């Protein structure tokens, strides 16, 4: 995080592999990554994977994974902690409802299923230092 800013993204790769890709984009000034562009544009430092990366959700690749990613992006946007390179143009009211389930533990809107050691996909949260 940059103070309290975050980048949210999904990957079909191992998290450590995706982290190394982001770092390579930073080192070679490659604009393929919003995270890398934020680091470069704001001259932030980045820390080690163990201090800057948090697994948000395991899920199989596909449209459901994109829904989870979009929800986490919206939640971070509403909290004001999303990096400027990754903003949302329209809020989805369903994500707001889903976020309420955190306040009401007895309600479940989604179940985590279908992930295994092979083919795991992750939503990642990079804290920017």
C-alpha positions as CSV (number, residue, x, y, z in Angstrom):
1,X,0.0,0.0,0.0
2,X,1.0,3.6,-0.5
3,X,0.0,4.6,2.9
4,X,-3.4,3.1,2.5
5,X,-3.7,2.6,-1.3
6,X,-4.2,-0.8,-3.0
7,X,-4.2,-2.5,-6.4
8,X,-6.7,-5.4,-6.9
9,X,-6.1,-7.9,-9.7
10,X,-6.7,-11.5,-10.6
11,X,-4.3,-14.0,-12.0
12,X,-4.3,-17.6,-13.3
13,X,-0.7,-17.9,-12.3
14,X,0.8,-18.6,-8.9
15,X,0.8,-15.4,-6.9
16,X,4.6,-15.4,-6.6
17,X,4.8,-15.6,-10.4
18,X,2.4,-12.7,-10.9
19,X,4.3,-10.6,-8.3
20,X,7.6,-11.3,-10.2
21,X,5.8,-10.1,-13.5
22,X,4.7,-6.9,-11.8
23,X,8.3,-6.3,-10.6
24,X,9.7,-7.0,-14.1
25,X,7.2,-4.4,-15.5
26,X,8.5,-1.9,-13.0
27,X,12.1,-2.6,-13.8
28,X,11.6,-2.3,-17.5
29,X,9.1,0.6,-17.4
30,X,6.4,-1.6,-19.0
31,X,2.8,-0.1,-18.9
32,X,1.1,-3.6,-18.9
33,X,0.4,-3.4,-15.2
34,X,-1.7,-0.7,-13.3
35,X,0.3,-1.6,-10.2
36,X,3.7,-1.1,-12.0
37,X,2.4,2.2,-13.6
38,X,1.4,3.5,-10.2
39,X,4.8,2.7,-8.7
40,X,6.6,4.3,-11.6
41,X,4.3,7.4,-11.9
42,X,4.4,8.2,-8.2
43,X,8.0,7.1,-7.6
44,X,6.9,4.7,-4.8
45,X,9.0,1.9,-3.6
46,X,7.7,-1.6,-3.6
47,X,8.4,-4.2,-0.9
48,X,8.8,-7.9,-0.8
49,X,5.9,-10.2,-1.8
50,X,5.3,-11.3,1.8
51,X,4.7,-7.6,2.9
52,X,2.9,-6.3,-0.2
53,X,0.6,-9.0,-1.4
54,X,-2.5,-10.5,0.2
55,X,-4.7,-13.3,-1.2
56,X,-8.3,-12.1,-1.3
57,X,-10.1,-15.1,-2.8
58,X,-9.4,-18.5,-4.3
59,X,-11.7,-19.3,-7.2
60,X,-11.7,-21.1,-10.6
61,X,-11.0,-18.9,-13.6
62,X,-14.0,-17.5,-15.4
63,X,-16.9,-15.0,-15.1
64,X,-17.3,-15.7,-11.4
65,X,-13.7,-14.8,-10.8
66,X,-14.2,-11.6,-12.6
67,X,-17.3,-10.8,-10.5
68,X,-15.2,-11.4,-7.3
69,X,-12.5,-9.1,-8.7
70,X,-14.9,-6.4,-9.6
71,X,-16.5,-6.6,-6.2
72,X,-13.2,-6.2,-4.4
73,X,-12.3,-3.3,-6.7
74,X,-15.6,-1.6,-5.8
75,X,-15.2,-2.2,-2.1
76,X,-11.7,-0.7,-2.2
77,X,-12.9,2.2,-4.3
78,X,-15.8,3.0,-1.9
79,X,-13.3,2.9,1.0
80,X,-11.1,5.3,-0.9
81,X,-8.0,3.0,-1.0
82,X,-7.8,2.0,-4.6
83,X,-4.9,3.4,-6.6
84,X,-5.8,6.1,-9.2
85,X,-4.7,4.0,-12.1
86,X,-7.5,1.5,-11.3
87,X,-10.8,3.4,-10.8
88,X,-14.3,2.3,-11.4
89,X,-16.7,4.2,-13.6
90,X,-20.0,2.8,-12.3
91,X,-20.9,1.3,-9.0
92,X,-22.8,-2.0,-9.0
93,X,-25.5,-2.1,-6.3
94,X,-25.2,-5.9,-6.0
95,X,-21.6,-5.6,-4.7
96,X,-22.8,-3.2,-2.1
97,X,-25.4,-5.8,-1.0
98,X,-22.8,-8.5,-1.0
99,X,-20.5,-6.4,1.1
100,X,-23.3,-6.1,3.7
101,X,-23.0,-9.8,4.4
102,X,-19.8,-9.0,6.3
103,X,-22.0,-7.2,8.7
104,X,-24.6,-10.0,8.8
105,X,-22.5,-13.2,9.3
106,X,-25.5,-15.5,9.0
107,X,-26.1,-14.6,5.3
108,X,-24.2,-16.3,2.6
109,X,-24.5,-15.1,-1.0
110,X,-21.6,-17.1,-2.5
111,X,-19.8,-20.4,-1.8
112,X,-16.2,-21.1,-2.4
113,X,-15.9,-24.3,-4.4
114,X,-14.0,-25.9,-7.2
115,X,-10.4,-24.9,-6.4
116,X,-7.5,-27.3,-6.1
117,X,-3.7,-27.3,-6.2
118,X,-3.6,-27.4,-10.0
119,X,-5.3,-24.6,-11.9
120,X,-5.9,-22.3,-8.9
121,X,-6.7,-18.7,-9.7
122,X,-6.3,-15.9,-7.2
123,X,-7.5,-12.4,-6.6
124,X,-4.5,-10.4,-5.3
125,X,-4.2,-7.2,-3.4
126,X,-0.9,-5.4,-3.6
127,X,-0.1,-3.0,-0.9
128,X,2.0,-0.1,-2.2
129,X,4.6,1.3,0.1
